[in-house]
């Protein structure tokens, strides 16, 4: 599956050493990580008109893997991702990532945690228009104070793995949508995070390019031992995952084991029956 067309080229063979600030060969296998929420609630507004986006939600994801959060618009899935990614705080309940509680971290600790311990990919690619692909992918290392040569080594290694080495000096307006999203994913995994969050990552892509991104996310979980959590309303996206958690009215209402050989139609039917 290698080459520029897929964006997957020996993606599991490169690991970033955060302490040394350089890219080295991956010497060991996957790692065990977890996501855990207990009694998580989030409300918007006050008084009788307050809206409960999440209502005492419980969630446990143990070990590496590729999982989906599914739900219709207004189910609370984007709110959940924002809380898990430390972009917002719950009104009540606790959140642990990799065994570390994050809902009580201060702003400085949260910033450091987001930069070093997790990766986030959005539907909008959020690349900086005046920066090249290489500069965009290494932006976290720049913010972290890594020297220029180390940043370039880290970035070029990822670009090669993603099949985008030939695009290193191109700015976002010269890249296709799929290429921009692969650059955004590369930026998110620069520091080899334990957990990668993806919020509707293929919402702006065509079906063929979407399938390439879904395979890339699957390979990150399978080959790098990451926990990859994707928020989506598309059964066509969730069917590539191992498990799908269906959200309704701010709570998990069912869990679907997707790797049992479900096709898109069967997954959609099960999610619909559960109210997702």
Secondary structure, 3 states (H helix, E strand, C coil): CCCCCCCCCCHHHEEEECCCCEEEECCCCCCCCEEEEEEEEEEECCHHHCEEEEEEEEEEEECCEEEEEECCCCCCHHHHHHHHCCCCCCCEEEEEECCEECCCCCHHHHHHHHHHCEEEECCCCCCCCCCEHHHHHCHHHHHCCCCHHHHHHHHHHHHHHCCCHHHCCCEHHHCCHHHHHHHHHHHHCCCCCCEEEEECCCCCCCHHHHHHHHHHHHHHHHHHCCEEEEEECCHHHHCCCCEEEEEECCEEEEEEEHHHCCCHHHHHHHHHHHCC
